[in-house]
Amino acid sequence: MIEIEQLRFSYRDSVFRLHVPQLRIEDGQSVVVAGPSGSGKTTLLNLIAGILPAESGRIIIDSTCITQLTDPARRLFRLQHI
């Protein structure tokens, strides 16, 4: 399961801002991420994968809160689980 709560992200020196108040994706559930170019689709997926660190909020995959992991720990989590 993937749970997102009050996720916020922005790129340095950019006007782009991503805010996901709440999202829950159950195990086995199929989800489509759709939107125009520049709307944050790839950024959201990179945040969920632990490639990008969130500014604030929580991303929980199964029972692991990846937003609280260090960069090396996120890499290891990604290798083992994503």
ZALUMSE-230478 format. One record per atom (N, C-alpha, C): residue number from 1; residue in three letters; chain; atom name; x, y, z. Coordinates in steps of 0.05 Angstrom, whole numbers, plus 5000, padded with zeros to 4 digits. Layout:
REM ZALUMSE-230478
pt seq=NUM	type=ALA	mol=A	atom=CA	px=X	py=Y	pz=Z
...
***
This chain:
REM ZALUMSE-230478
pt seq=1	type=MET	mol=A	atom=N	px=5017	py=4977	pz=5000
pt seq=1	type=MET	mol=A	atom=CA	px=5000	py=5000	pz=5000
pt seq=1	type=MET	mol=A	atom=C	px=5018	py=5025	pz=5000
pt seq=2	type=ILE	mol=A	atom=N	px=5009	py=5045	pz=4986
pt seq=2	type=ILE	mol=A	atom=CA	px=5023	py=5071	pz=4986
pt seq=2	type=ILE	mol=A	atom=C	px=5004	py=5092	pz=4998
pt seq=3	type=GLU	mol=A	atom=N	px=5013	py=5106	pz=5017
pt seq=3	type=GLU	mol=A	atom=CA	px=4998	py=5128	pz=5030
pt seq=3	type=GLU	mol=A	atom=C	px=5014	py=5153	pz=5028
pt seq=4	type=ILE	mol=A	atom=N	px=5001	py=5175	pz=5020
pt seq=4	type=ILE	mol=A	atom=CA	px=5014	py=5201	pz=5019
pt seq=4	type=ILE	mol=A	atom=C	px=4997	py=5220	pz=5035
pt seq=5	type=GLU	mol=A	atom=N	px=5010	py=5236	pz=5052
pt seq=5	type=GLU	mol=A	atom=CA	px=4996	py=5255	pz=5069
pt seq=5	type=GLU	mol=A	atom=C	px=5011	py=5282	pz=5068
pt seq=6	type=GLN	mol=A	atom=N	px=4998	py=5303	pz=5060
pt seq=6	type=GLN	mol=A	atom=CA	px=5008	py=5330	pz=5059
pt seq=6	type=GLN	mol=A	atom=C	px=5036	py=5332	pz=5046
pt seq=7	type=LEU	mol=A	atom=N	px=5039	py=5319	pz=5024
pt seq=7	type=LEU	mol=A	atom=CA	px=5065	py=5319	pz=5009
pt seq=7	type=LEU	mol=A	atom=C	px=5069	py=5345	pz=4995
pt seq=8	type=ARG	mol=A	atom=N	px=5092	py=5357	pz=4999
pt seq=8	type=ARG	mol=A	atom=CA	px=5099	py=5382	pz=4985
pt seq=8	type=ARG	mol=A	atom=C	px=5127	py=5379	pz=4974
pt seq=9	type=PHE	mol=A	atom=N	px=5130	py=5390	pz=4949
pt seq=9	type=PHE	mol=A	atom=CA	px=5156	py=5390	pz=4936
pt seq=9	type=PHE	mol=A	atom=C	px=5158	py=5413	pz=4916
pt seq=10	type=SER	mol=A	atom=N	px=5181	py=5424	pz=4914
pt seq=10	type=SER	mol=A	atom=CA	px=5187	py=5445	pz=4893
pt seq=10	type=SER	mol=A	atom=C	px=5216	py=5442	pz=4885
pt seq=11	type=TYR	mol=A	atom=N	px=5221	py=5449	pz=4860
pt seq=11	type=TYR	mol=A	atom=CA	px=5248	py=5450	pz=4850
pt seq=11	type=TYR	mol=A	atom=C	px=5261	py=5477	pz=4856
pt seq=12	type=ARG	mol=A	atom=N	px=5286	py=5476	pz=4863
pt seq=12	type=ARG	mol=A	atom=CA	px=5300	py=5501	pz=4869
pt seq=12	type=ARG	mol=A	atom=C	px=5300	py=5519	pz=4844
pt seq=13	type=ASP	mol=A	atom=N	px=5297	py=5544	pz=4848
pt seq=13	type=ASP	mol=A	atom=CA	px=5297	py=5564	pz=4826
pt seq=13	type=ASP	mol=A	atom=C	px=5275	py=5559	pz=4805
pt seq=14	type=SER	mol=A	atom=N	px=5252	py=5549	pz=4814
pt seq=14	type=SER	mol=A	atom=CA	px=5230	py=5544	pz=4796
pt seq=14	type=SER	mol=A	atom=C	px=5204	py=5552	pz=4809
pt seq=15	type=VAL	mol=A	atom=N	px=5184	py=5558	pz=4792
pt seq=15	type=VAL	mol=A	atom=CA	px=5158	py=5565	pz=4803
pt seq=15	type=VAL	mol=A	atom=C	px=5141	py=5540	pz=4807
pt seq=16	type=PHE	mol=A	atom=N	px=5151	py=5517	pz=4798
pt seq=16	type=PHE	mol=A	atom=CA	px=5136	py=5492	pz=4801
pt seq=16	type=PHE	mol=A	atom=C	px=5132	py=5485	pz=4830
pt seq=17	type=ARG	mol=A	atom=N	px=5108	py=5477	pz=4837
pt seq=17	type=ARG	mol=A	atom=CA	px=5101	py=5468	pz=4864
pt seq=17	type=ARG	mol=A	atom=C	px=5083	py=5444	pz=4862
pt seq=18	type=LEU	mol=A	atom=N	px=5088	py=5424	pz=4878
pt seq=18	type=LEU	mol=A	atom=CA	px=5071	py=5400	pz=4879
pt seq=18	type=LEU	mol=A	atom=C	px=5061	py=5397	pz=4907
pt seq=19	type=HIS	mol=A	atom=N	px=5034	py=5394	pz=4910
pt seq=19	type=HIS	mol=A	atom=CA	px=5022	py=5390	pz=4936
pt seq=19	type=HIS	mol=A	atom=C	px=5001	py=5368	pz=4932
pt seq=20	type=VAL	mol=A	atom=N	px=5005	py=5346	pz=4947
pt seq=20	type=VAL	mol=A	atom=CA	px=4986	py=5324	pz=4947
pt seq=20	type=VAL	mol=A	atom=C	px=4976	py=5321	pz=4976
pt seq=21	type=PRO	mol=A	atom=N	px=4951	py=5331	pz=4981
pt seq=21	type=PRO	mol=A	atom=CA	px=4941	py=5330	pz=5008
pt seq=21	type=PRO	mol=A	atom=C	px=4938	py=5302	pz=5019
pt seq=22	type=GLN	mol=A	atom=N	px=4927	py=5284	pz=5002
pt seq=22	type=GLN	mol=A	atom=CA	px=4923	py=5257	pz=5011
pt seq=22	type=GLN	mol=A	atom=C	px=4919	py=5239	pz=4987
pt seq=23	type=LEU	mol=A	atom=N	px=4932	py=5215	pz=4988
pt seq=23	type=LEU	mol=A	atom=CA	px=4929	py=5195	pz=4967
pt seq=23	type=LEU	mol=A	atom=C	px=4934	py=5168	pz=4980
pt seq=24	type=ARG	mol=A	atom=N	px=4917	py=5149	pz=4974
pt seq=24	type=ARG	mol=A	atom=CA	px=4920	py=5122	pz=4984
pt seq=24	type=ARG	mol=A	atom=C	px=4916	py=5103	pz=4961
pt seq=25	type=ILE	mol=A	atom=N	px=4936	py=5086	pz=4956
pt seq=25	type=ILE	mol=A	atom=CA	px=4934	py=5065	pz=4935
pt seq=25	type=ILE	mol=A	atom=C	px=4938	py=5038	pz=4949
pt seq=26	type=GLU	mol=A	atom=N	px=4917	py=5022	pz=4947
pt seq=26	type=GLU	mol=A	atom=CA	px=4917	py=4996	pz=4960
pt seq=26	type=GLU	mol=A	atom=C	px=4933	py=4976	pz=4944
pt seq=27	type=ASP	mol=A	atom=N	px=4943	py=4955	pz=4957
pt seq=27	type=ASP	mol=A	atom=CA	px=4957	py=4934	pz=4943
pt seq=27	type=ASP	mol=A	atom=C	px=4939	py=4922	pz=4921
pt seq=28	type=GLY	mol=A	atom=N	px=4950	py=4918	pz=4898
pt seq=28	type=GLY	mol=A	atom=CA	px=4935	py=4907	pz=4876
pt seq=28	type=GLY	mol=A	atom=C	px=4918	py=4926	pz=4860
pt seq=29	type=GLN	mol=A	atom=N	px=4915	py=4951	pz=4870
pt seq=29	type=GLN	mol=A	atom=CA	px=4899	py=4971	pz=4857
pt seq=29	type=GLN	mol=A	atom=C	px=4915	py=4983	pz=4834
pt seq=30	type=SER	mol=A	atom=N	px=4902	py=4987	pz=4811
pt seq=30	type=SER	mol=A	atom=CA	px=4914	py=5000	pz=4788
pt seq=30	type=SER	mol=A	atom=C	px=4907	py=5030	pz=4789
pt seq=31	type=VAL	mol=A	atom=N	px=4926	py=5047	pz=4783
pt seq=31	type=VAL	mol=A	atom=CA	px=4922	py=5076	pz=4784
pt seq=31	type=VAL	mol=A	atom=C	px=4935	py=5088	pz=4759
pt seq=32	type=VAL	mol=A	atom=N	px=4922	py=5108	pz=4748
pt seq=32	type=VAL	mol=A	atom=CA	px=4933	py=5123	pz=4726
pt seq=32	type=VAL	mol=A	atom=C	px=4940	py=5151	pz=4736
pt seq=33	type=VAL	mol=A	atom=N	px=4964	py=5159	pz=4728
pt seq=33	type=VAL	mol=A	atom=CA	px=4973	py=5187	pz=4734
pt seq=33	type=VAL	mol=A	atom=C	px=4972	py=5202	pz=4708
pt seq=34	type=ALA	mol=A	atom=N	px=4954	py=5220	pz=4705
pt seq=34	type=ALA	mol=A	atom=CA	px=4950	py=5234	pz=4680
pt seq=34	type=ALA	mol=A	atom=C	px=4949	py=5264	pz=4685
pt seq=35	type=GLY	mol=A	atom=N	px=4958	py=5279	pz=4664
pt seq=35	type=GLY	mol=A	atom=CA	px=4957	py=5308	pz=4666
pt seq=35	type=GLY	mol=A	atom=C	px=4975	py=5319	pz=4644
pt seq=36	type=PRO	mol=A	atom=N	px=4973	py=5345	pz=4640
pt seq=36	type=PRO	mol=A	atom=CA	px=4989	py=5358	pz=4619
pt seq=36	type=PRO	mol=A	atom=C	px=5019	py=5358	pz=4626
pt seq=37	type=SER	mol=A	atom=N	px=5035	py=5363	pz=4606
pt seq=37	type=SER	mol=A	atom=CA	px=5064	py=5365	pz=4610
pt seq=37	type=SER	mol=A	atom=C	px=5070	py=5386	pz=4631
pt seq=38	type=GLY	mol=A	atom=N	px=5087	py=5379	pz=4650
pt seq=38	type=GLY	mol=A	atom=CA	px=5095	py=5398	pz=4670
pt seq=38	type=GLY	mol=A	atom=C	px=5077	py=5399	pz=4695
pt seq=39	type=SER	mol=A	atom=N	px=5057	py=5381	pz=4696
pt seq=39	type=SER	mol=A	atom=CA	px=5039	py=5381	pz=4719
pt seq=39	type=SER	mol=A	atom=C	px=5049	py=5366	pz=4743
pt seq=40	type=GLY	mol=A	atom=N	px=5071	py=5351	pz=4740
pt seq=40	type=GLY	mol=A	atom=CA	px=5082	py=5337	pz=4764
pt seq=40	type=GLY	mol=A	atom=C	px=5079	py=5307	pz=4764
pt seq=41	type=LYS	mol=A	atom=N	px=5072	py=5295	pz=4742
pt seq=41	type=LYS	mol=A	atom=CA	px=5069	py=5265	pz=4741
pt seq=41	type=LYS	mol=A	atom=C	px=5095	py=5251	pz=4747
pt seq=42	type=THR	mol=A	atom=N	px=5116	py=5258	pz=4733
pt seq=42	type=THR	mol=A	atom=CA	px=5142	py=5245	pz=4737
pt seq=42	type=THR	mol=A	atom=C	px=5153	py=5252	pz=4764
pt seq=43	type=THR	mol=A	atom=N	px=5149	py=5277	pz=4773
pt seq=43	type=THR	mol=A	atom=CA	px=5159	py=5285	pz=4799
pt seq=43	type=THR	mol=A	atom=C	px=5145	py=5268	pz=4821
pt seq=44	type=LEU	mol=A	atom=N	px=5119	py=5264	pz=4819
pt seq=44	type=LEU	mol=A	atom=CA	px=5105	py=5248	pz=4838
pt seq=44	type=LEU	mol=A	atom=C	px=5116	py=5220	pz=4839
pt seq=45	type=LEU	mol=A	atom=N	px=5120	py=5208	pz=4816
pt seq=45	type=LEU	mol=A	atom=CA	px=5131	py=5180	pz=4815
pt seq=45	type=LEU	mol=A	atom=C	px=5159	py=5179	pz=4826
pt seq=46	type=ASN	mol=A	atom=N	px=5176	py=5200	pz=4821
pt seq=46	type=ASN	mol=A	atom=CA	px=5203	py=5201	pz=4832
pt seq=46	type=ASN	mol=A	atom=C	px=5202	py=5204	pz=4862
pt seq=47	type=LEU	mol=A	atom=N	px=5183	py=5219	pz=4872
pt seq=47	type=LEU	mol=A	atom=CA	px=5180	py=5221	pz=4901
pt seq=47	type=LEU	mol=A	atom=C	px=5172	py=5195	pz=4914
pt seq=48	type=ILE	mol=A	atom=N	px=5152	py=5181	pz=4902
pt seq=48	type=ILE	mol=A	atom=CA	px=5143	py=5155	pz=4912
pt seq=48	type=ILE	mol=A	atom=C	px=5166	py=5135	pz=4911
pt seq=49	type=ALA	mol=A	atom=N	px=5182	py=5136	pz=4891
pt seq=49	type=ALA	mol=A	atom=CA	px=5205	py=5117	pz=4888
pt seq=49	type=ALA	mol=A	atom=C	px=5228	py=5124	pz=4906
pt seq=50	type=GLY	mol=A	atom=N	px=5227	py=5147	pz=4919
pt seq=50	type=GLY	mol=A	atom=CA	px=5249	py=5156	pz=4936
pt seq=50	type=GLY	mol=A	atom=C	px=5272	py=5167	pz=4922
pt seq=51	type=ILE	mol=A	atom=N	px=5269	py=5174	pz=4896
pt seq=51	type=ILE	mol=A	atom=CA	px=5290	py=5186	pz=4881
pt seq=51	type=ILE	mol=A	atom=C	px=5294	py=5215	pz=4889
pt seq=52	type=LEU	mol=A	atom=N	px=5272	py=5229	pz=4893
pt seq=52	type=LEU	mol=A	atom=CA	px=5272	py=5257	pz=4902
pt seq=52	type=LEU	mol=A	atom=C	px=5263	py=5258	pz=4931
pt seq=53	type=PRO	mol=A	atom=N	px=5276	py=5275	pz=4947
pt seq=53	type=PRO	mol=A	atom=CA	px=5266	py=5278	pz=4975
pt seq=53	type=PRO	mol=A	atom=C	px=5244	py=5299	pz=4976
pt seq=54	type=ALA	mol=A	atom=N	px=5223	py=5293	pz=4991
pt seq=54	type=ALA	mol=A	atom=CA	px=5201	py=5312	pz=4995
pt seq=54	type=ALA	mol=A	atom=C	px=5210	py=5335	pz=5013
pt seq=55	type=GLU	mol=A	atom=N	px=5198	py=5358	pz=5009
pt seq=55	type=GLU	mol=A	atom=CA	px=5202	py=5381	pz=5027
pt seq=55	type=GLU	mol=A	atom=C	px=5188	py=5376	pz=5053
pt seq=56	type=SER	mol=A	atom=N	px=5164	py=5366	pz=5052
pt seq=56	type=SER	mol=A	atom=CA	px=5149	py=5360	pz=5076
pt seq=56	type=SER	mol=A	atom=C	px=5127	py=5339	pz=5069
pt seq=57	type=GLY	mol=A	atom=N	px=5115	py=5329	pz=5090
pt seq=57	type=GLY	mol=A	atom=CA	px=5094	py=5309	pz=5086
pt seq=57	type=GLY	mol=A	atom=C	px=5105	py=5281	pz=5090
pt seq=58	type=ARG	mol=A	atom=N	px=5088	py=5262	pz=5084
pt seq=58	type=ARG	mol=A	atom=CA	px=5096	py=5234	pz=5088
pt seq=58	type=ARG	mol=A	atom=C	px=5089	py=5217	pz=5064
pt seq=59	type=ILE	mol=A	atom=N	px=5107	py=5199	pz=5057
pt seq=59	type=ILE	mol=A	atom=CA	px=5102	py=5178	pz=5038
pt seq=59	type=ILE	mol=A	atom=C	px=5107	py=5152	pz=5052
pt seq=60	type=ILE	mol=A	atom=N	px=5087	py=5136	pz=5054
pt seq=60	type=ILE	mol=A	atom=CA	px=5090	py=5110	pz=5068
pt seq=60	type=ILE	mol=A	atom=C	px=5085	py=5088	pz=5048
pt seq=61	type=ILE	mol=A	atom=N	px=5104	py=5070	pz=5045
pt seq=61	type=ILE	mol=A	atom=CA	px=5101	py=5047	pz=5028
pt seq=61	type=ILE	mol=A	atom=C	px=5102	py=5023	pz=5045
pt seq=62	type=ASP	mol=A	atom=N	px=5080	py=5008	pz=5044
pt seq=62	type=ASP	mol=A	atom=CA	px=5074	py=4986	pz=5063
pt seq=62	type=ASP	mol=A	atom=C	px=5076	py=4999	pz=5091
pt seq=63	type=SER	mol=A	atom=N	px=5096	py=4992	pz=5107
pt seq=63	type=SER	mol=A	atom=CA	px=5097	py=5005	pz=5134
pt seq=63	type=SER	mol=A	atom=C	px=5121	py=5023	pz=5137
pt seq=64	type=THR	mol=A	atom=N	px=5135	py=5028	pz=5115
pt seq=64	type=THR	mol=A	atom=CA	px=5159	py=5045	pz=5116
pt seq=64	type=THR	mol=A	atom=C	px=5154	py=5073	pz=5107
pt seq=65	type=CYS	mol=A	atom=N	px=5160	py=5092	pz=5124
pt seq=65	type=CYS	mol=A	atom=CA	px=5157	py=5120	pz=5117
pt seq=65	type=CYS	mol=A	atom=C	px=5183	py=5129	pz=5103
pt seq=66	type=ILE	mol=A	atom=N	px=5182	py=5129	pz=5077
pt seq=66	type=ILE	mol=A	atom=CA	px=5207	py=5135	pz=5062
pt seq=66	type=ILE	mol=A	atom=C	px=5216	py=5164	pz=5064
pt seq=67	type=THR	mol=A	atom=N	px=5198	py=5182	pz=5072
pt seq=67	type=THR	mol=A	atom=CA	px=5205	py=5210	pz=5075
pt seq=67	type=THR	mol=A	atom=C	px=5223	py=5214	pz=5100
pt seq=68	type=GLN	mol=A	atom=N	px=5224	py=5195	pz=5117
pt seq=68	type=GLN	mol=A	atom=CA	px=5241	py=5197	pz=5141
pt seq=68	type=GLN	mol=A	atom=C	px=5268	py=5183	pz=5138
pt seq=69	type=LEU	mol=A	atom=N	px=5272	py=5170	pz=5115
pt seq=69	type=LEU	mol=A	atom=CA	px=5297	py=5156	pz=5110
pt seq=69	type=LEU	mol=A	atom=C	px=5318	py=5174	pz=5099
pt seq=70	type=THR	mol=A	atom=N	px=5343	py=5168	pz=5105
pt seq=70	type=THR	mol=A	atom=CA	px=5366	py=5182	pz=5094
pt seq=70	type=THR	mol=A	atom=C	px=5368	py=5175	pz=5064
pt seq=71	type=ASP	mol=A	atom=N	px=5383	py=5190	pz=5049
pt seq=71	type=ASP	mol=A	atom=CA	px=5387	py=5185	pz=5021
pt seq=71	type=ASP	mol=A	atom=C	px=5397	py=5156	pz=5016
pt seq=72	type=PRO	mol=A	atom=N	px=5418	py=5147	pz=5030
pt seq=72	type=PRO	mol=A	atom=CA	px=5427	py=5120	pz=5025
pt seq=72	type=PRO	mol=A	atom=C	px=5406	py=5099	pz=5033
pt seq=73	type=ALA	mol=A	atom=N	px=5391	py=5104	pz=5054
pt seq=73	type=ALA	mol=A	atom=CA	px=5369	py=5085	pz=5062
pt seq=73	type=ALA	mol=A	atom=C	px=5347	py=5085	pz=5041
pt seq=74	type=ARG	mol=A	atom=N	px=5340	py=5108	pz=5029
pt seq=74	type=ARG	mol=A	atom=CA	px=5320	py=5109	pz=5008
pt seq=74	type=ARG	mol=A	atom=C	px=5330	py=5093	pz=4984
pt seq=75	type=ARG	mol=A	atom=N	px=5356	py=5095	pz=4977
pt seq=75	type=ARG	mol=A	atom=CA	px=5367	py=5080	pz=4954
pt seq=75	type=ARG	mol=A	atom=C	px=5364	py=5050	pz=4959
pt seq=76	type=LEU	mol=A	atom=N	px=5371	py=5042	pz=4983
pt seq=76	type=LEU	mol=A	atom=CA	px=5370	py=5013	pz=4990
pt seq=76	type=LEU	mol=A	atom=C	px=5341	py=5004	pz=4990
pt seq=77	type=PHE	mol=A	atom=N	px=5322	py=5020	pz=5001
pt seq=77	type=PHE	mol=A	atom=CA	px=5294	py=5013	pz=5000
pt seq=77	type=PHE	mol=A	atom=C	px=5284	py=5010	pz=4971
pt seq=78	type=ARG	mol=A	atom=N	px=5293	py=5029	pz=4954
pt seq=78	type=ARG	mol=A	atom=CA	px=5284	py=5028	pz=4926
pt seq=78	type=ARG	mol=A	atom=C	px=5295	py=5002	pz=4913
pt seq=79	type=LEU	mol=A	atom=N	px=5320	py=4995	pz=4918
pt seq=79	type=LEU	mol=A	atom=CA	px=5331	py=4971	pz=4906
pt seq=79	type=LEU	mol=A	atom=C	px=5317	py=4946	pz=4915
pt seq=80	type=GLN	mol=A	atom=N	px=5308	py=4946	pz=4940
pt seq=80	type=GLN	mol=A	atom=CA	px=5296	py=4922	pz=4952
pt seq=80	type=GLN	mol=A	atom=C	px=5266	py=4920	pz=4947
pt seq=81	type=HIS	mol=A	atom=N	px=5252	py=4943	pz=4943
pt seq=81	type=HIS	mol=A	atom=CA	px=5223	py=4942	pz=4943
pt seq=81	type=HIS	mol=A	atom=C	px=5209	py=4955	pz=4918
pt seq=82	type=ILE	mol=A	atom=N	px=5222	py=4972	pz=4903
pt seq=82	type=ILE	mol=A	atom=CA	px=5208	py=4986	pz=4882
pt seq=82	type=ILE	mol=A	atom=C	px=5214	py=4971	pz=4855
***
